[in-house]
Amino acid sequence: IILSREDEAVNYGILLNSGSIISDGNDLFGFSAQFKPGKLGDVTYSTFAQWQAAGYDVNGLSADPFFVSDSDLHIIDTMTVVDGQGLFCESVNADIDNETRGNPPDIGADEYTVQPPPENPQQLTLLSQDGTLVLRWNHVNRAASYHLYAYTTPDFPLTVERCRATTADTFYVLPLLPDSNARQFFVVTADTRPVNGIQNLPHGLDRPGSAILRKKSAEKQ
């Protein structure tokens, strides 16, 4: 897996000034339009389709693999992007953790078993107390953290801007709105990652196979 977060300068998944390569079964992905899958000599492959059309990584892909964090390059175990998408090689029968490779293996250094995402948080309650709103919900099995979202209309999209907090607790305290008649709707979602393991919050939000799930909104009375 080659993953780039560079967004200022042009960068490449594979860069070779001269000679030839054999490349297959890789995941080459960049978050920015500055990312190019490859440059071989004077030829730049600006898209993954161009890279594959030239015969490289025909069995590969270009997608966010969903690392746990920038410092923990294991794959989030609820994500399926690279699961079983690699090419089997008899000489590489164990991963970085000395775990046995599958056939086909997962792309990258981490062989993992996909786990189901956490269940929806239940019993979201709101209590007005001493100028604050106290939100509580039930603990979810396998959840290591929770994200709290708020907005003024029901069924709102979950976005970074509407994420009010991330916590390992099953409660959160918010100040009351200056206008006591204003309505807010709340969503609490569960995440298998610990609070200190989450970067670029809310990473993976509302994407298929995400470890983050919606719960029905609740209205402040």
C-alpha positions as CSV (number, residue, x, y, z in Angstrom):
1,I,0.0,0.0,0.0
2,I,1.3,3.4,-0.9
3,L,-0.8,6.3,0.6
4,S,-0.1,10.0,0.3
5,R,-1.5,12.9,2.1
6,E,0.6,15.5,0.3
7,D,-1.6,18.3,-1.1
8,E,0.9,21.0,-2.1
9,A,3.4,19.5,-4.5
10,V,3.0,16.8,-7.2
11,N,3.8,13.4,-5.7
12,Y,3.8,9.9,-7.1
13,G,3.0,6.4,-5.9
14,I,5.8,4.9,-7.9
15,L,8.6,7.1,-9.3
16,L,11.4,5.5,-11.5
17,N,13.8,7.7,-13.4
18,S,15.0,4.9,-15.7
19,G,14.7,1.2,-16.2
20,S,11.5,-1.0,-15.9
21,I,9.4,-2.4,-13.2
22,I,6.8,-5.1,-12.6
23,S,4.0,-3.8,-10.4
24,D,0.8,-5.7,-9.5
25,G,-1.6,-6.1,-6.7
26,N,-0.9,-2.8,-5.0
27,D,-3.1,-0.1,-3.6
28,L,-1.8,3.3,-4.7
29,F,-3.9,6.2,-3.4
30,G,-3.6,9.9,-2.6
31,F,-6.1,12.2,-1.0
32,S,-5.1,15.1,-3.2
33,A,-5.4,15.8,-6.9
34,Q,-1.6,16.4,-6.7
35,F,-1.1,12.6,-6.4
36,K,-0.2,10.6,-9.5
37,P,-0.1,6.8,-9.4
38,G,3.2,6.7,-11.2
39,K,6.0,8.3,-13.2
40,L,8.4,6.1,-15.2
41,G,11.1,8.0,-16.9
42,D,9.4,10.9,-18.8
43,V,6.0,9.3,-18.8
44,T,3.5,10.4,-16.1
45,Y,0.4,8.4,-15.3
46,S,-2.0,10.9,-13.9
47,T,-4.9,8.5,-13.2
48,F,-5.0,4.9,-12.0
49,A,-6.9,4.0,-15.1
50,Q,-3.9,5.2,-17.2
51,W,-1.5,3.3,-14.9
52,Q,-3.5,0.1,-15.4
53,A,-3.9,0.6,-19.1
54,A,-0.1,0.6,-19.4
55,G,-0.1,-2.9,-17.7
56,Y,0.7,-2.0,-14.1
57,D,-1.3,-3.1,-11.1
58,V,-4.0,-4.7,-13.3
59,N,-5.0,-6.6,-10.2
60,G,-4.5,-3.6,-7.9
61,L,-6.7,-0.7,-6.8
62,S,-6.7,2.9,-5.8
63,A,-8.7,3.6,-2.6
64,D,-8.2,4.7,0.9
65,P,-7.2,1.5,2.8
66,F,-8.3,3.0,6.1
67,F,-5.3,2.8,8.3
68,V,-6.0,3.0,12.1
69,S,-3.9,6.2,12.2
70,D,-0.9,7.8,10.6
71,S,1.3,6.1,13.2
72,D,-0.6,2.8,13.3
73,L,-0.7,1.3,9.9
74,H,-2.9,-1.6,10.7
75,I,-6.2,-1.6,8.8
76,I,-9.4,-0.7,10.7
77,D,-10.9,-4.1,11.1
78,T,-14.4,-3.1,10.0
79,M,-13.2,-2.0,6.6
80,T,-13.2,-4.3,3.6
81,V,-11.4,-2.2,0.9
82,V,-8.2,-4.3,0.8
83,D,-9.5,-7.4,2.4
84,G,-8.6,-10.4,0.2
85,Q,-7.6,-8.2,-2.7
86,G,-3.9,-9.1,-2.8
87,L,-2.0,-11.6,-4.9
88,F,-0.8,-14.8,-3.2
89,C,3.0,-15.3,-3.0
90,E,4.3,-18.6,-1.5
91,S,7.5,-16.9,-0.3
92,V,5.5,-14.3,1.8
93,N,3.4,-16.5,4.1
94,A,3.2,-14.2,7.1
95,D,2.4,-10.5,7.7
96,I,4.2,-7.8,9.7
97,D,2.7,-9.3,12.9
98,N,3.8,-12.8,11.8
99,E,0.1,-13.7,11.2
100,T,-0.5,-16.3,8.4
101,R,-1.4,-14.8,5.1
102,G,-4.7,-15.9,3.5
103,N,-5.1,-16.9,-0.1
104,P,-5.8,-14.5,-1.6
105,P,-4.1,-12.2,1.0
106,D,-5.0,-8.7,2.1
107,I,-3.2,-6.0,0.3
108,G,-0.4,-4.4,2.4
109,A,1.6,-5.6,5.4
110,D,-1.4,-6.3,7.7
111,E,-3.4,-9.5,7.3
112,Y,-6.6,-9.0,9.3
113,T,-10.0,-10.5,9.8
114,V,-13.0,-8.2,9.0
115,Q,-15.2,-7.6,12.0
116,P,-18.8,-6.4,12.0
117,P,-19.2,-2.7,12.8
118,P,-20.6,-1.8,16.2
119,E,-24.3,-1.7,16.8
120,N,-26.2,1.6,17.0
121,P,-26.1,3.5,20.3
122,Q,-29.5,3.1,22.0
123,Q,-31.5,5.1,24.6
124,L,-30.3,8.5,23.8
125,T,-31.7,10.8,26.5
126,L,-31.4,14.6,27.1
127,L,-31.7,16.3,30.4
128,S,-31.7,20.1,31.0
129,Q,-29.7,20.8,34.1
130,D,-28.1,23.9,35.5
131,G,-27.9,25.7,32.2
132,T,-26.5,22.6,30.4
133,L,-27.8,19.7,28.3
134,V,-26.7,16.3,29.6
135,L,-26.8,13.6,26.9
136,R,-26.6,10.0,27.8
137,W,-26.7,6.7,25.8
138,N,-26.1,3.0,26.4
139,H,-22.7,1.5,25.9
140,V,-22.2,-0.4,22.6
141,N,-20.3,-3.6,22.5
142,R,-16.9,-3.2,20.7
143,A,-17.2,0.6,20.7
144,A,-14.1,2.4,22.0
145,S,-15.4,5.9,21.3
146,Y,-18.5,7.9,20.4
147,H,-19.1,10.9,18.1
148,L,-21.8,13.5,18.9
149,Y,-23.4,15.5,16.1
150,A,-25.9,18.3,16.4
151,Y,-27.9,20.4,14.0
152,T,-31.1,22.4,13.7
153,T,-33.0,20.1,11.4
154,P,-33.7,16.4,11.6
155,D,-32.1,13.8,9.4
156,F,-29.1,16.0,8.7
157,P,-26.0,14.8,7.0
158,L,-23.1,13.9,9.4
159,T,-20.3,16.2,8.6
160,V,-17.1,17.3,10.3
161,E,-18.6,20.8,11.0
162,R,-21.5,19.2,12.8
163,C,-19.4,16.9,15.0
164,R,-19.6,18.5,18.4
165,A,-17.4,16.1,20.3
166,T,-15.7,12.7,20.5
167,T,-15.6,10.9,23.8
168,A,-14.9,7.5,25.3
169,D,-17.8,8.1,27.8
170,T,-21.5,7.3,27.4
171,F,-22.5,10.8,28.2
172,Y,-21.7,14.4,27.2
173,V,-22.5,17.8,28.6
174,L,-23.3,20.7,26.3
175,P,-24.2,24.4,27.2
176,L,-27.8,25.3,26.5
177,L,-28.4,27.4,23.4
178,P,-28.7,31.2,24.0
179,D,-32.2,31.0,22.5
180,S,-34.0,28.5,24.7
181,N,-36.7,28.1,22.1
182,A,-34.2,27.0,19.4
183,R,-34.3,23.3,18.5
184,Q,-31.4,21.0,18.1
185,F,-31.3,17.4,16.8
186,F,-28.6,15.0,18.0
187,V,-27.0,11.9,16.6
188,V,-24.6,9.7,18.5
189,T,-22.4,7.2,16.6
190,A,-20.2,4.4,17.7
191,D,-16.6,3.9,16.6
192,T,-14.3,0.9,17.2
193,R,-11.2,3.2,17.4
194,P,-10.1,4.7,20.7
195,V,-10.2,8.5,21.0
196,N,-6.5,8.9,20.8
197,G,-6.4,6.7,17.7
198,I,-8.7,8.8,15.6
199,Q,-7.2,11.3,13.1
200,N,-8.9,13.5,10.5
201,L,-12.2,13.1,12.4
202,P,-14.7,11.8,11.4
203,H,-12.6,9.6,9.1
204,G,-14.8,7.2,7.1
205,L,-18.0,8.9,7.9
206,D,-21.1,7.7,6.1
207,R,-19.1,5.4,3.8
208,P,-20.1,1.9,3.0
209,G,-18.6,-0.6,5.5
210,S,-17.7,2.2,7.9
211,A,-17.3,1.5,11.6
212,I,-19.5,4.6,12.3
213,L,-23.2,4.2,12.3
214,R,-26.1,6.6,12.7
215,K,-28.6,6.6,15.5
216,K,-32.1,8.2,15.3
217,S,-31.9,11.9,16.2
218,A,-33.4,13.2,19.4
219,E,-34.8,16.6,19.9
220,K,-34.2,19.0,22.8
221,Q,-37.5,19.7,24.5
